[in-house]
Amino acid sequence: MTARTCGSGSFFAVDRRTWARICDSLEMNEAVAYLVLACGTGRDNLTTSWSSQALHKYTGIAWERGKAAIERLRHAGFIKFAESHTQQRPRYELVPHKGAIGENEADNSIWLPNSIVTGTPSGEIPPVHQLRSTGDAWTLRLLVDLYHAQNLRDDGGISPQILRENYAKKRINERSIYLIWGFKSAGQTLSWKGPFAAHQKRTKKAEGHPVWDSVRLLNKMGLLTFVPHLYENSSAQAEPIHALGIGAKGEEPIETQIGEAADAAARAMCQEWAIEQAEDDGFEYFCPVSQSKPDAQLIGIARLLYRPRTQRTAAWYAHLQASGNQAIPYYEELARGKTLCDDVIANRA
């Protein structure tokens, strides 16, 4: 059983409209089976030699229940027998979604890393297997849909207009041309669009909307994390300046290093009592920002742990390294008491 690879990483695609129909009309085992079959497709993202054997290997579904799930997918019209199919060597084809005339099919592709189905060489239980074990089909659906919303190159993760961690801020000090800001978490917000649109119909509970249970479960399982990013301002049109890591799981090491350098610079530019007072008020993260950006804001960008190693992912990673190589020396110079021009750190864009 070998999945298609591209470059240094492996990934596959599912159509988000087909995925939505499967989640709306079938159950957990069928949704899991579809992901496994899709993971085993070749370069056409349609033909697969994977069947109940792969389903059992990667997700723990028993042979007979796996066969039954695949049959239900076939009877529902989501897959069909390939021309080379035999009882001894099952072969299937995913049935393409029939979109409207002029519809851009590429816009409906969800690119997923093989590792969410197969796991990684480190040997952890694959995410799809973990989520199947919980019985929470809504959370599995959300995980897959979030991959369609993630844009590492432009947002460093999922757009903050869809899902974000908010931060309250407090002005701690003013030093030369800089304002030193303190930040603390102020909860998470989401928008009922994109990956969350289908969840709006879920029955509300006394303690809140169940979609937050799904977000918290993905976070608890380590599949979704929130990485703070410093933004130019608090408007919806603001661009990110750079990540400001806090050591959370899912951060890249260089993001944590930027956060540590910014924190050290902020502490060096403030009297100790000012930092201590801010910490007593719950502020945990500190950063000096030029007064030319008086409304700078910290936003936690949601990011999925497993990433398809596409060209877009490579572009994000290259930019992240370049951003860190600018930001870390910048904050180290501020910590030594130097005053630097405002354009030393370029925006991500």
ChimeraX attribute file (.defattr): number of C-alpha atoms within 10 A of each C-alpha:
attribute: neighborCount
match mode: 1-to-1
recipient: residues
	/A:1	9
	/A:2	11
	/A:3	20
	/A:4	16
	/A:5	15
	/A:6	14
	/A:7	8
	/A:8	8
	/A:9	14
	/A:10	18
	/A:11	23
	/A:12	25
	/A:13	20
	/A:14	22
	/A:15	18
	/A:16	19
	/A:17	16
	/A:18	19
	/A:19	19
	/A:20	14
	/A:21	12
	/A:22	19
	/A:23	19
	/A:24	13
	/A:25	10
	/A:26	14
	/A:27	14
	/A:28	20
	/A:29	22
	/A:30	22
	/A:31	25
	/A:32	26
	/A:33	27
	/A:34	23
	/A:35	22
	/A:36	25
	/A:37	27
	/A:38	27
	/A:39	29
	/A:40	24
	/A:41	23
	/A:42	16
	/A:43	14
	/A:44	10
	/A:45	20
	/A:46	21
	/A:47	21
	/A:48	25
	/A:49	21
	/A:50	22
	/A:51	22
	/A:52	22
	/A:53	15
	/A:54	22
	/A:55	27
	/A:56	19
	/A:57	13
	/A:58	19
	/A:59	24
	/A:60	15
	/A:61	22
	/A:62	14
	/A:63	16
	/A:64	11
	/A:65	15
	/A:66	23
	/A:67	19
	/A:68	16
	/A:69	24
	/A:70	26
	/A:71	15
	/A:72	18
	/A:73	21
	/A:74	17
	/A:75	11
	/A:76	13
	/A:77	12
	/A:78	19
	/A:79	21
	/A:80	19
	/A:81	16
	/A:82	16
	/A:83	9
	/A:84	10
	/A:85	14
	/A:86	11
	/A:87	6
	/A:88	6
	/A:89	10
	/A:90	15
	/A:91	19
	/A:92	24
	/A:93	21
	/A:94	23
	/A:95	15
	/A:96	15
	/A:97	14
	/A:98	10
	/A:99	11
	/A:100	8
	/A:101	6
	/A:102	6
	/A:103	10
	/A:104	10
	/A:105	12
	/A:106	8
	/A:107	10
	/A:108	17
	/A:109	17
	/A:110	21
	/A:111	21
	/A:112	25
	/A:113	22
	/A:114	27
	/A:115	20
	/A:116	26
	/A:117	25
	/A:118	22
	/A:119	18
	/A:120	13
	/A:121	7
	/A:122	6
	/A:123	8
	/A:124	10
	/A:125	16
	/A:126	17
	/A:127	23
	/A:128	23
	/A:129	22
	/A:130	18
	/A:131	22
	/A:132	19
	/A:133	14
	/A:134	11
	/A:135	13
	/A:136	14
	/A:137	19
	/A:138	19
	/A:139	23
	/A:140	23
	/A:141	24
	/A:142	18
	/A:143	22
	/A:144	20
	/A:145	20
	/A:146	22
	/A:147	22
	/A:148	20
	/A:149	16
	/A:150	21
	/A:151	17
	/A:152	20
	/A:153	19
	/A:154	16
	/A:155	19
	/A:156	24
	/A:157	25
	/A:158	22
	/A:159	17
	/A:160	19
	/A:161	12
	/A:162	19
	/A:163	25
	/A:164	22
	/A:165	20
	/A:166	20
	/A:167	19
	/A:168	15
	/A:169	19
	/A:170	14
	/A:171	13
	/A:172	22
	/A:173	17
	/A:174	16
	/A:175	16
	/A:176	11
	/A:177	14
	/A:178	22
	/A:179	22
	/A:180	22
	/A:181	23
	/A:182	25
	/A:183	23
	/A:184	19
	/A:185	18
	/A:186	11
	/A:187	11
	/A:188	16
	/A:189	13
	/A:190	14
	/A:191	14
	/A:192	12
	/A:193	13
	/A:194	12
	/A:195	20
	/A:196	18
	/A:197	10
	/A:198	17
	/A:199	18
	/A:200	14
	/A:201	10
	/A:202	11
	/A:203	10
	/A:204	11
	/A:205	8
	/A:206	6
	/A:207	6
	/A:208	10
	/A:209	15
	/A:210	18
	/A:211	21
	/A:212	14
	/A:213	13
	/A:214	20
	/A:215	18
	/A:216	15
	/A:217	17
	/A:218	21
	/A:219	18
	/A:220	11
	/A:221	12
	/A:222	16
	/A:223	18
	/A:224	22
	/A:225	24
	/A:226	24
	/A:227	27
	/A:228	29
	/A:229	22
	/A:230	21
	/A:231	23
	/A:232	21
	/A:233	17
	/A:234	13
	/A:235	11
	/A:236	8
	/A:237	9
	/A:238	12
	/A:239	18
	/A:240	22
	/A:241	20
	/A:242	25
	/A:243	29
	/A:244	30
	/A:245	25
	/A:246	19
	/A:247	15
	/A:248	15
	/A:249	14
	/A:250	17
	/A:251	19
	/A:252	16
	/A:253	13
	/A:254	20
	/A:255	26
	/A:256	20
	/A:257	19
	/A:258	26
	/A:259	27
	/A:260	22
	/A:261	24
	/A:262	27
	/A:263	24
	/A:264	19
	/A:265	23
	/A:266	28
	/A:267	18
	/A:268	15
	/A:269	23
	/A:270	16
	/A:271	12
	/A:272	10
	/A:273	9
	/A:274	13
	/A:275	19
	/A:276	13
	/A:277	12
	/A:278	20
	/A:279	16
	/A:280	10
	/A:281	11
	/A:282	14
	/A:283	21
	/A:284	15
	/A:285	24
	/A:286	28
	/A:287	25
	/A:288	28
	/A:289	23
	/A:290	19
	/A:291	16
	/A:292	12
	/A:293	14
	/A:294	12
	/A:295	13
	/A:296	22
	/A:297	23
	/A:298	29
	/A:299	25
	/A:300	24
	/A:301	23
	/A:302	26
	/A:303	27
	/A:304	20
	/A:305	16
	/A:306	19
	/A:307	20
	/A:308	21
	/A:309	19
	/A:310	17
	/A:311	12
	/A:312	14
	/A:313	16
	/A:314	14
	/A:315	13
	/A:316	19
	/A:317	16
	/A:318	12
	/A:319	16
	/A:320	21
	/A:321	15
	/A:322	14
	/A:323	21
	/A:324	22
	/A:325	14
	/A:326	16
	/A:327	26
	/A:328	19
	/A:329	16
	/A:330	21
	/A:331	25
	/A:332	17
	/A:333	15
	/A:334	20
	/A:335	20
	/A:336	12
	/A:337	14
	/A:338	11
	/A:339	15
	/A:340	15
	/A:341	9
	/A:342	14
	/A:343	8
	/A:344	11
	/A:345	19
	/A:346	14
	/A:347	14
	/A:348	19
	/A:349	10
